[in-house]
Amino acid sequence: MIGWAVTFLIIALIAGVLGFSGIAGTATQIAWIAFVIGIIMAVFFFLTGRR
């Protein structure tokens, strides 16, 4: 999930530089959601002892 978040963040940065604000905003939101889900899953797996 963190990998997907980084990918969408890079897409958002490139789109922002090129002036595509709608795509940049959407990619940023997707990156944020993927990051939060990834952190929640990492904490859950850490607490339950899974790898």
DSSP file (Angstrom, degrees, kcal/mol; ACC not computed):
  #  RESIDUE AA STRUCTURE BP1 BP2  ACC     N-H-->O    O-->H-N    N-H-->O    O-->H-N    TCO  KAPPA ALPHA  PHI   PSI    X-CA   Y-CA   Z-CA
    1    1 A M     >        0   0    0      0, 0.0     4,-2.2     0, 0.0     5,-0.1   0.000 360.0 360.0 360.0 -38.5    0.0    0.0    0.0
    2    2 A I  H  >  +     0   0    0      1,-0.2     4,-2.3     2,-0.2     5,-0.2   0.881 360.0  54.6 -65.7 -35.8    2.8    2.4    0.8
    3    3 A G  H  > S+     0   0    0      1,-0.2     4,-2.2     2,-0.2    -1,-0.2   0.902 108.3  48.3 -62.2 -41.6    4.3    1.7   -2.7
    4    4 A W  H  > S+     0   0    0      2,-0.2     4,-2.6     1,-0.2     5,-0.2   0.890 109.3  53.7 -65.1 -38.8    1.0    2.6   -4.3
    5    5 A A  H  X S+     0   0    0     -4,-2.2     4,-2.0     1,-0.2    -2,-0.2   0.915 109.6  47.2 -62.3 -42.9    0.9    5.8   -2.2
    6    6 A V  H  X S+     0   0    0     -4,-2.3     4,-2.3     2,-0.2    -1,-0.2   0.898 111.1  52.5 -65.7 -39.8    4.3    6.8   -3.4
    7    7 A T  H  X S+     0   0    0     -4,-2.2     4,-2.2     1,-0.2    -2,-0.2   0.941 111.9  44.2 -61.0 -48.3    3.4    6.1   -7.0
    8    8 A F  H  X S+     0   0    0     -4,-2.6     4,-2.4     1,-0.2    -1,-0.2   0.829 110.7  55.8 -68.1 -30.8    0.3    8.2   -6.8
    9    9 A L  H  X S+     0   0    0     -4,-2.0     4,-2.3    -5,-0.2    -1,-0.2   0.910 108.2  47.7 -66.1 -41.2    2.2   11.0   -5.1
   10   10 A I  H  X S+     0   0    0     -4,-2.3     4,-2.4     2,-0.2    -2,-0.2   0.906 111.4  50.7 -65.0 -41.3    4.7   11.0   -7.9
   11   11 A I  H  X S+     0   0    0     -4,-2.2     4,-2.6     1,-0.2    -2,-0.2   0.911 110.5  50.2 -60.7 -42.1    1.9   11.1  -10.4
   12   12 A A  H  X S+     0   0    0     -4,-2.4     4,-2.4     2,-0.2    -2,-0.2   0.901 110.3  49.6 -64.1 -41.1    0.3   14.0   -8.5
   13   13 A L  H  X S+     0   0    0     -4,-2.3     4,-2.2     2,-0.2    -2,-0.2   0.922 113.1  45.8 -65.0 -43.2    3.6   15.9   -8.4
   14   14 A I  H  X S+     0   0    0     -4,-2.4     4,-2.0     2,-0.2    -2,-0.2   0.924 114.0  48.5 -65.3 -43.6    4.2   15.5  -12.2
   15   15 A A  H  X>S+     0   0    0     -4,-2.6     5,-2.6     1,-0.2     4,-0.7   0.880 110.8  51.8 -64.1 -37.7    0.6   16.5  -13.0
   16   16 A G  H ><5S+     0   0    0     -4,-2.4     3,-0.6     3,-0.2    -1,-0.2   0.903 109.3  48.9 -64.8 -41.5    0.9   19.5  -10.7
   17   17 A V  H 3<5S+     0   0    0     -4,-2.2    -1,-0.2     1,-0.2    -2,-0.2   0.878 111.8  49.4 -65.7 -37.2    4.0   20.7  -12.5
   18   18 A L  H 3<5S-     0   0    0     -4,-2.0    -1,-0.2    -5,-0.2    -2,-0.2   0.548 120.3-108.9 -81.3  -6.6    2.4   20.2  -15.9
   19   19 A G  T <<5S+     0   0    0     -4,-0.7     2,-1.5    -3,-0.6    -3,-0.2   0.567  74.5 134.9  95.1   9.6   -0.7   22.2  -14.8
   20   20 A F     >< +     0   0    0     -5,-2.6     4,-2.3     1,-0.2     5,-0.2  -0.648  22.4 169.0 -90.4  81.9   -3.2   19.4  -14.6
   21   21 A S  H  > S+     0   0    0     -2,-1.5     4,-2.4     1,-0.2    -1,-0.2   0.838  70.6  53.7 -68.6 -33.7   -4.7   20.4  -11.2
   22   22 A G  H  > S+     0   0    0      2,-0.2     4,-2.1    -3,-0.2    -1,-0.2   0.936 112.9  42.5 -65.9 -46.0   -7.7   18.1  -11.4
   23   23 A I  H  > S+     0   0    0      2,-0.2     4,-2.7     1,-0.2     5,-0.2   0.894 114.1  52.8 -66.4 -39.9   -5.6   15.0  -12.0
   24   24 A A  H  X S+     0   0    0     -4,-2.3     4,-2.1     2,-0.2    -2,-0.2   0.910 109.9  48.0 -63.1 -42.7   -3.1   16.2   -9.4
   25   25 A G  H  X S+     0   0    0     -4,-2.4     4,-2.1     2,-0.2    -1,-0.2   0.908 113.3  47.1 -64.3 -42.8   -5.8   16.6   -6.7
   26   26 A T  H  X S+     0   0    0     -4,-2.1     4,-2.4     2,-0.2    -2,-0.2   0.921 112.6  48.8 -65.7 -44.1   -7.3   13.2   -7.4
   27   27 A A  H  X S+     0   0    0     -4,-2.7     4,-2.5     1,-0.2    -1,-0.2   0.869 109.9  53.0 -64.4 -35.8   -4.0   11.5   -7.4
   28   28 A T  H  X S+     0   0    0     -4,-2.1     4,-2.4    -5,-0.2    -1,-0.2   0.915 109.4  48.1 -65.5 -42.5   -3.1   13.2   -4.1
   29   29 A Q  H  X S+     0   0    0     -4,-2.1     4,-2.4     2,-0.2    -2,-0.2   0.911 112.5  48.5 -63.9 -42.3   -6.4   12.0   -2.5
   30   30 A I  H  X S+     0   0    0     -4,-2.4     4,-2.6     1,-0.2     5,-0.2   0.908 111.4  50.7 -63.9 -41.1   -5.8    8.5   -3.7
   31   31 A A  H  X S+     0   0    0     -4,-2.5     4,-2.3     1,-0.2    -2,-0.2   0.908 110.4  49.5 -62.5 -41.8   -2.2    8.6   -2.4
   32   32 A W  H  X S+     0   0    0     -4,-2.4     4,-2.4     2,-0.2    -2,-0.2   0.923 112.2  47.0 -63.6 -44.7   -3.5    9.8    1.0
   33   33 A I  H  X S+     0   0    0     -4,-2.4     4,-2.5     1,-0.2     5,-0.2   0.919 113.1  48.5 -64.2 -44.2   -6.1    7.1    1.3
   34   34 A A  H  X S+     0   0    0     -4,-2.6     4,-2.3     1,-0.2    -1,-0.2   0.888 111.7  50.6 -63.9 -38.6   -3.6    4.4    0.2
   35   35 A F  H  X S+     0   0    0     -4,-2.3     4,-2.4    -5,-0.2    -2,-0.2   0.928 111.4  46.8 -64.9 -45.5   -1.1    5.7    2.8
   36   36 A V  H  X S+     0   0    0     -4,-2.4     4,-2.5     2,-0.2    -2,-0.2   0.921 113.8  47.7 -64.3 -44.2   -3.6    5.7    5.6
   37   37 A I  H  X S+     0   0    0     -4,-2.5     4,-2.6     1,-0.2    -1,-0.2   0.905 111.8  51.4 -63.4 -40.5   -4.8    2.2    4.8
   38   38 A G  H  X S+     0   0    0     -4,-2.3     4,-2.4    -5,-0.2    -2,-0.2   0.904 110.8  47.2 -63.0 -41.9   -1.2    1.0    4.6
   39   39 A I  H  X S+     0   0    0     -4,-2.4     4,-2.4     2,-0.2     5,-0.2   0.916 112.3  49.8 -66.0 -42.5   -0.3    2.4    8.0
   40   40 A I  H  X S+     0   0    0     -4,-2.5     4,-2.4     1,-0.2    -2,-0.2   0.923 113.1  46.8 -61.6 -44.1   -3.4    0.9    9.5
   41   41 A M  H  X S+     0   0    0     -4,-2.6     4,-2.8     2,-0.2     5,-0.2   0.898 111.1  51.8 -65.8 -39.7   -2.7   -2.5    8.1
   42   42 A A  H  X S+     0   0    0     -4,-2.4     4,-2.1     2,-0.2    -2,-0.2   0.917 112.2  45.6 -63.1 -43.4    1.0   -2.3    9.2
   43   43 A V  H  X S+     0   0    0     -4,-2.4     4,-2.4     2,-0.2    -2,-0.2   0.918 113.5  50.1 -65.5 -42.9    0.0   -1.5   12.7
   44   44 A F  H  X S+     0   0    0     -4,-2.4     4,-2.0    -5,-0.2    -2,-0.2   0.939 113.2  44.9 -60.9 -48.0   -2.6   -4.2   12.7
   45   45 A F  H  X>S+     0   0    0     -4,-2.8     5,-1.6     1,-0.2     4,-1.0   0.850 111.9  53.5 -66.8 -33.8   -0.2   -6.8   11.4
   46   46 A F  H  <5S+     0   0    0     -4,-2.1     3,-0.3    -5,-0.2    -1,-0.2   0.918 111.5  45.3 -64.5 -43.0    2.5   -5.7   13.9
   47   47 A L  H  <5S+     0   0    0     -4,-2.4    -2,-0.2     1,-0.2    -1,-0.2   0.823 115.7  45.5 -71.8 -31.3    0.1   -6.1   16.8
   48   48 A T  H  <5S-     0   0    0     -4,-2.0    -1,-0.2    -5,-0.2    -2,-0.2   0.569 112.3-116.6 -90.1  -8.4   -1.2   -9.5   15.7
   49   49 A G  T  <5 +     0   0    0     -4,-1.0    -3,-0.2     1,-0.3     2,-0.2   0.609  66.1 137.9  87.8  12.4    2.3  -10.8   14.9
   50   50 A R      <       0   0    0     -5,-1.6    -1,-0.3    -6,-0.2    -2,-0.1  -0.534 360.0 360.0 -87.9 159.3    1.8  -11.4   11.2
   51   51 A R              0   0    0     -2,-0.2    -1,-0.1    -5,-0.0    -5,-0.1   0.398 360.0 360.0-110.6 360.0    4.4  -10.5    8.6
